[in-house]
């Protein structure tokens, strides 16, 4: 049996790009790729690269290949089809290039789905320039061995799809966006309908009289609470949760007074990582896992991400987001002298910089630091040493890798 690949995807995208370009532009694009390949960054809805010294005045050309993203409803249908026909661990292969395998939804974009944008002025009328065409050819070569960028390019990271399939979170008719119907708001009573230019919206009301002052007994002793408090009435949180919130508020107040308060958490996931790491929050670890949709291993990695990098480290673990191309390009240049296999490909997707040959990944966090990761057991997990300097974070990951090998 021949090895299962995604070369058909690469060939199909190459054909789509080359058939819509004139011969001169195509030759210019191939000349751009004949030397050192520029760094390709794949994001949701577009792929981009920077070509150094490409313009006549010596400035770089910044090219962006934009694609029409699939809608949420299309992704839901496609994920349901993938779950129905293959196990979650199966390899994505050439057969998905056929829309009949994905409920008629073409994962590969057509020429009409693509648009081109570049800072150069060399694009022929109605067609791509050499730089955007080179970006597309780079993406096609990436797809020859790694199908994940195509999913990201069309609007949904493949890691998200794999997790949903693995965890059994399959879309159903009840959960689909089309099935979710928000009831129309009831008509407002006449007295509170919007005002017109001729009449006030709300009739004037008489001011309520001030209540009579109450006599307070501040002398007589009152008994203190001697027994447990009764359960809180619904829909308030349970008493144990309220007590944990009080303990957490006290903990944060003490830290603030001592000058050791961490930066504020920017999202629910990072705050749950902080909360469950504390003694009063530990009993709610399972509830946090259920809320975030994480298994035991992933929750442990989230705790490590918070331990090593604080709230920003937890955010970098949980979320993928787009960062400026120059940030990734500078980080790539900084780590290049440190790479054990300098000619191997560095994958740049969203805020992730991945050196598969070295087994190292850097994730750019909202704090402006690079957070290092290793995958000793096939899953990326955070290690100590986040730094604003990508080279320092890369060194930290390599140091952690050597320590891991010594302990095996």
Beta strands, then each sheet from edge to edge (+ up, - down):
strand 1: 41-43
strand 2: 46-51
strand 3: 61-67
strand 4: 114-118
strand 5: 346-349
strand 6: 352-355
strand 7: 360-364
strand 8: 370-374
strand 9: 381-382
sheet 1: 4+ 3- 2+ 1- 5- 6+ 7- 8+ 9-
end
